[in-house]
Amino acid sequence: MEDREDRVGTVISDNASSNDSSFMNFYGDLDAAMSLADVRARRMGCYGHILNLFARAFLCGEDSEAFEAESQVFDLGRWEDVL
């Protein structure tokens, strides 16, 4: 495992809190002295996921149900397959 320790720098993932425990286990196998702060410093959020969260917050605000209802009225769901 020592040869892998120097090769793994950053892991890209979504923002799920369960990833902290997964990465603690993963990095713990590589370096047992690594703390939770070290693991979080090596974790990078997926740009597409962050952009999606931003866009939903911008479009929906705090009322995502209203946005979903509006999407159904204008049949915006049909574009999901294209995008």
Rosetta blueprint (number, residue, H / E / L):
1 M L
2 E H
3 D H
4 R H
5 E H
6 D L
7 R L
8 V L
9 G L
10 T L
11 V E
12 I E
13 S E
14 D L
15 N L
16 A L
17 S L
18 S H
19 N H
20 D H
21 S H
22 S H
23 F H
24 M H
25 N H
26 F H
27 Y H
28 G H
29 D H
30 L H
31 D L
32 A L
33 A L
34 M L
35 S L
36 L H
37 A H
38 D H
39 V H
40 R H
41 A H
42 R L
43 R E
44 M E
45 G E
46 C L
47 Y H
48 G H
49 H H
50 I H
51 L H
52 N H
53 L H
54 F H
55 A H
56 R H
57 A H
58 F H
59 L H
60 C H
61 G L
62 E L
63 D L
64 S H
65 E H
66 A H
67 F H
68 E H
69 A H
70 E H
71 S H
72 Q H
73 V H
74 F L
75 D L
76 L H
77 G H
78 R H
79 W H
80 E L
81 D L
82 V L
83 L L
